[in-house]
Amino acid sequence: MNGLDDKDKDAIHKCFNVVQRDNIGMSNVWYLCKGVRMRSFHTRSVASGSGTIYPCLNISLLATRRPEFYLWNIEVPMFVLTSLIGLTWAIAPEEVGDRISVSLTLVLTAVAYKLTVAQSIPQVAYLTLLDKYVSLCFIFMVVATVENALLPSLVQHGADRALTDVVCLRIWGSGWLACCAWYVVTAMRLQNKRWRAMQDYDLQNSLSHGEGLGTGTMSESQMQSQGYMRLFEA
């Protein structure tokens, strides 16, 4: 803590509960690690109009979003909307207009819902696992809609059309279930990796004065090299 006088240092060391994880205002959205990294430095004289050099104390900690909000407000609704489009196969293949109408209605509903919850999703410049899942939902919706529109013109005979329709339903359903299984397994593995990374981060940033304030030893470059930031950006 270079740049701080003895009085400030003593005041900091006496505050064992500067950061309290259990009662933070955003505890329903964020989960905080125990370890807190502290770095002291001085500002440059050119950064001040008067040429004054100020001591600074930088405090940083690792946080991850809680997944419950995205599970109940994005993942489950998109799963239901995409699964409902499979009900279009319950309509006779000859009723092309009804099939397309139901399919387009569900697609437009999904698009409107996606735009509604877009503000609640972190706006980042890369695809997260949730973005990939939502994109796959739209792909399966479009595939079902295209099948409903093109099947009558591609297969003219009634019996062949019904058989082809059943085969398409089985292929689409199998692909959709496989996609959902892949997403659930991948999300669970990623969540487990994040929890292990946070526990490892807390272990390496062992607190020197009880819970709440510590002097971590991991630098940002070390966090990058060990894959911490990549885990929490997915």
C-alpha positions as CSV (number, residue, x, y, z in Angstrom):
1,M,0.0,0.0,0.0
2,N,2.6,2.5,-1.1
3,G,1.5,6.1,-1.1
4,L,-0.7,5.7,2.1
5,D,0.3,7.0,5.4
6,D,0.4,4.9,8.6
7,K,-3.0,6.2,9.7
8,D,-4.7,5.1,6.4
9,K,-3.0,1.7,6.5
10,D,-4.2,1.1,10.0
11,A,-7.7,2.1,9.1
12,I,-7.8,-0.3,6.2
13,H,-6.4,-3.2,8.2
14,K,-9.0,-2.7,10.9
15,C,-11.9,-2.9,8.5
16,F,-12.3,-6.6,8.2
17,N,-15.7,-6.4,6.5
18,V,-15.2,-3.8,3.8
19,V,-16.7,-6.2,1.2
20,Q,-19.6,-8.2,2.5
21,R,-20.9,-10.8,0.0
22,D,-24.1,-11.7,1.8
23,N,-25.8,-8.4,1.9
24,I,-24.7,-6.6,-1.3
25,G,-27.5,-4.8,-3.2
26,M,-27.1,-7.0,-6.3
27,S,-26.8,-10.3,-4.5
28,N,-29.8,-11.6,-6.5
29,V,-27.9,-11.0,-9.7
30,W,-24.2,-11.4,-8.9
31,Y,-22.2,-13.9,-6.8
32,L,-18.9,-12.5,-5.4
33,C,-15.7,-14.3,-4.6
34,K,-14.3,-14.0,-1.1
35,G,-10.9,-12.9,-2.2
36,V,-10.3,-9.2,-2.9
37,R,-7.2,-8.0,-4.8
38,M,-5.7,-4.7,-3.8
39,R,-3.1,-2.7,-5.7
40,S,-1.7,0.6,-4.7
41,F,-0.1,3.1,-7.2
42,H,0.4,6.8,-7.9
43,T,-1.1,8.9,-10.6
44,R,1.2,10.6,-13.1
45,S,1.8,14.3,-12.7
46,V,0.7,14.9,-16.3
47,A,-2.7,13.5,-15.5
48,S,-3.4,16.5,-13.2
49,G,-3.8,20.1,-14.2
50,S,-1.8,21.2,-11.2
51,G,0.8,18.6,-11.7
52,T,-0.1,16.9,-8.4
53,I,0.7,13.2,-7.8
54,Y,-2.1,11.4,-5.9
55,P,-1.9,8.0,-4.2
56,C,-4.5,5.5,-5.4
57,L,-5.8,2.2,-4.1
58,N,-7.3,-0.2,-6.6
59,I,-9.6,-2.9,-5.2
60,S,-10.9,-5.6,-7.6
61,L,-12.8,-8.9,-7.1
62,L,-14.1,-11.7,-9.2
63,A,-17.9,-11.9,-9.8
64,T,-20.2,-14.2,-11.8
65,R,-23.8,-13.8,-12.7
66,R,-26.4,-16.0,-11.1
67,P,-28.1,-18.1,-13.8
68,E,-31.6,-18.3,-12.4
69,F,-32.9,-15.2,-14.2
70,Y,-31.8,-16.4,-17.6
71,L,-33.1,-19.9,-16.9
72,W,-36.7,-18.9,-16.2
73,N,-36.9,-15.8,-18.4
74,I,-35.1,-16.8,-21.6
75,E,-34.1,-20.5,-21.7
76,V,-37.4,-22.0,-20.6
77,P,-39.6,-19.8,-22.8
78,M,-37.5,-20.3,-25.9
79,F,-37.6,-24.1,-25.3
80,V,-41.4,-24.0,-25.0
81,L,-41.8,-21.9,-28.1
82,T,-39.5,-24.0,-30.2
83,S,-41.1,-27.2,-28.9
84,L,-44.6,-25.9,-29.7
85,I,-43.7,-25.6,-33.4
86,G,-43.4,-29.4,-33.5
87,L,-47.2,-29.4,-33.1
88,T,-47.6,-28.2,-36.6
89,W,-47.0,-31.8,-37.7
90,A,-50.3,-32.6,-36.0
91,I,-52.0,-30.7,-38.8
92,A,-52.6,-32.6,-42.0
93,P,-49.9,-32.1,-44.7
94,E,-52.6,-31.0,-47.1
95,E,-53.5,-28.0,-44.9
96,V,-50.4,-26.0,-46.0
97,G,-51.9,-22.6,-45.1
98,D,-52.7,-23.6,-41.5
99,R,-49.3,-25.1,-41.0
100,I,-47.5,-22.0,-42.3
101,S,-49.8,-19.7,-40.3
102,V,-49.0,-21.5,-37.0
103,S,-45.3,-21.7,-37.8
104,L,-44.9,-18.1,-38.7
105,T,-46.9,-17.0,-35.6
106,L,-44.6,-18.9,-33.3
107,V,-41.5,-17.5,-35.1
108,L,-42.8,-14.0,-34.8
109,T,-43.6,-14.6,-31.2
110,A,-40.1,-15.8,-30.5
111,V,-38.6,-12.8,-32.4
112,A,-40.8,-10.3,-30.4
113,Y,-39.9,-12.1,-27.1
114,K,-36.2,-12.0,-28.0
115,L,-36.4,-8.2,-28.6
116,T,-38.2,-7.8,-25.3
117,V,-35.6,-9.5,-23.2
118,A,-32.6,-8.2,-25.2
119,Q,-32.0,-5.4,-22.7
120,S,-31.6,-7.9,-19.9
121,I,-28.9,-9.8,-21.8
122,P,-25.2,-8.5,-21.4
123,Q,-24.3,-6.7,-24.6
124,V,-20.9,-8.1,-25.5
125,A,-19.0,-8.4,-28.8
126,Y,-18.9,-12.2,-28.8
127,L,-21.4,-15.1,-28.8
128,T,-22.1,-16.5,-25.4
129,L,-23.5,-20.0,-24.8
130,L,-27.0,-18.4,-24.3
131,D,-26.7,-16.6,-27.7
132,K,-25.8,-19.9,-29.4
133,Y,-28.8,-21.6,-27.8
134,V,-31.2,-18.9,-28.9
135,S,-29.8,-19.0,-32.4
136,L,-30.3,-22.7,-32.5
137,C,-33.9,-22.2,-31.4
138,F,-34.5,-19.9,-34.3
139,I,-32.8,-22.3,-36.7
140,F,-35.1,-25.2,-35.7
141,M,-38.1,-22.9,-36.1
142,V,-37.1,-21.9,-39.6
143,V,-36.3,-25.5,-40.6
144,A,-39.8,-26.5,-39.4
145,T,-41.5,-23.6,-41.3
146,V,-39.6,-24.4,-44.5
147,E,-40.5,-28.0,-44.3
148,N,-44.2,-27.2,-43.9
149,A,-44.1,-24.9,-46.9
150,L,-42.1,-27.0,-49.3
151,L,-43.3,-30.6,-48.5
152,P,-46.6,-30.4,-50.6
153,S,-44.7,-29.1,-53.7
154,L,-41.9,-31.6,-53.4
155,V,-44.0,-34.7,-52.7
156,Q,-47.2,-34.9,-54.7
157,H,-48.5,-38.4,-53.8
158,G,-50.6,-38.4,-50.6
159,A,-49.2,-41.6,-49.1
160,D,-45.6,-40.6,-49.9
161,R,-46.3,-37.2,-48.5
162,A,-47.6,-38.5,-45.2
163,L,-44.6,-40.9,-44.9
164,T,-42.1,-38.1,-45.7
165,D,-43.8,-35.9,-43.2
166,V,-43.4,-38.4,-40.4
167,V,-39.7,-38.9,-41.3
168,C,-39.2,-35.2,-41.2
169,L,-40.9,-34.9,-37.8
170,R,-38.6,-37.7,-36.4
171,I,-35.5,-36.1,-37.8
172,W,-36.5,-32.6,-36.5
173,G,-37.5,-33.9,-33.1
174,S,-34.3,-36.0,-32.7
175,G,-32.2,-33.0,-33.7
176,W,-34.0,-30.7,-31.3
177,L,-33.7,-33.1,-28.4
178,A,-30.1,-33.6,-29.1
179,C,-29.5,-29.8,-29.2
180,C,-31.3,-29.4,-25.9
181,A,-29.2,-32.2,-24.3
182,W,-26.0,-30.6,-25.6
183,Y,-26.9,-27.3,-24.2
184,V,-27.8,-28.6,-20.8
185,V,-24.6,-30.7,-20.5
186,T,-22.5,-27.8,-21.8
187,A,-24.1,-25.3,-19.4
188,M,-23.7,-27.6,-16.4
189,R,-20.0,-28.3,-17.2
190,L,-19.3,-24.6,-17.7
191,Q,-21.1,-23.8,-14.4
192,N,-19.0,-26.4,-12.6
193,K,-15.8,-25.1,-14.1
194,R,-16.8,-21.6,-12.9
195,W,-17.5,-22.7,-9.4
196,R,-14.2,-24.6,-9.3
197,A,-12.4,-21.5,-10.7
198,M,-13.9,-19.3,-8.1
199,Q,-13.0,-21.7,-5.3
200,D,-9.4,-21.8,-6.6
201,Y,-9.4,-18.0,-6.9
202,D,-10.5,-17.7,-3.3
203,L,-7.9,-20.2,-2.2
204,Q,-5.1,-18.4,-3.9
205,N,-6.3,-15.1,-2.6
206,S,-6.4,-16.2,1.0
207,L,-7.5,-13.4,3.3
208,S,-5.0,-12.0,5.7
209,H,-7.5,-10.4,8.1
210,G,-10.6,-12.6,8.1
211,E,-13.5,-12.5,5.5
212,G,-14.2,-9.4,3.6
213,L,-10.8,-7.8,2.8
214,G,-7.7,-9.5,1.6
215,T,-4.5,-8.9,-0.4
216,G,-4.7,-11.2,-3.3
217,T,-1.6,-12.4,-5.1
218,M,-3.0,-13.2,-8.6
219,S,-2.4,-10.5,-11.2
220,E,-4.7,-10.0,-14.2
221,S,-2.1,-11.6,-16.5
222,Q,-2.1,-14.7,-14.3
223,M,-5.9,-14.8,-14.4
224,Q,-5.8,-14.6,-18.2
225,S,-3.2,-17.4,-18.5
226,Q,-5.2,-19.7,-16.1
227,G,-8.4,-19.2,-18.1
228,Y,-10.4,-17.4,-15.4
229,M,-11.6,-14.6,-17.7
230,R,-12.4,-16.9,-20.5
231,L,-14.6,-19.0,-18.3
232,F,-16.6,-16.0,-17.1
233,E,-17.0,-14.5,-20.6
234,A,-18.7,-17.7,-22.0
